[in-house]
Amino acid sequence: MIVFINWLRALAAVLITNSHYDGIYPIDLLANGGLIGDVLFFAVSGFCLCNIKLRFDKWYLKRIVRIYPAVIIITAVYLIIGLYKMDAFSVSNVIKWFIYPTNYHFVASIMILYVPFYIFMKIKYIKNHIAPAMAAVAVIWIAVYVLLYDKSTYHIDNVREPMIRFLYFEAMLIGAYFRIRAKEHSYENKWFNWILMIVVFGIYFISKIVFTRVETISAYQIVNQFAILALLYFIFRCFIGIDGALGKTPKSINNAVGYLSKTTLEIYLVQYGILIPVKGLGLAFPINWIVLTAVILALSFVLHLIVKLVNKVIDKGMMKIVS
């Protein structure tokens, strides 16, 4: 039961990248899906990481080694060639660009959320009662929203705001929920799950449009966040139900999906520095789409190869630490 996870991780990469294509498509509304891609990625992380065996320091170090080499390499390259601009070379700026929060909101969020996720997965009672744990997190989330959140305008899906981490953490717990339940139950491909997924997607999409355009109801914008979690749940239900069928797709397709899946992080990282330069070429659609996509895939491939070499060196030192 790993084929569908590759497909979901690849889908997350496609959606996140597509959301940055405003100015590429003739209609900017087509450049959408970024938040769905984000929650998918966090849910996939929760699914893959829920069975934790290591002590926290060793486990967290492995997470650092998984993420930071690519972050440091691409950030350094983009700063050197001028695609990124550091105001001044200082310790604080080096920390901000390379360690925390970095130029990538995902990195800051995932490194923070690894901590409570580890705690939840290591406490057996919580892990065995993951649904009530998600409900408890939701209660805290709603309390923070009601008591502290600025509800005057719609901005709850701003990925640069700390509030988004409640959504991301719930997504990780949904992923863990499906991994834990997979041991006890078989998920069948049922047509009504697909219908419900489409319906919930419509509710999510319409609610987002309404909240962005009708300021008088912005006090209830948290509804949009729970709609996307419901959508995430049904996406998992649908894709886990067709895991066997996905494994039987043509080898060329599975290879392409597998490549996107294993280079998701690199795809995410490389695009930030090249979006504006490629958009600035003034190419017409679909040539601009083809060029931008080709550049992203090419650079992510190069970065992936470099990171693999770096990780080989790191792994030699890590073996003594985590063994």
Summary of the structure (lengths in Angstrom):
residues: 323
radius of gyration: 20.1
end to end distance: 27.4
largest distance: 58.6
contacts: 953
relative contact order: 0.14
helix: 76%
strand: 0%
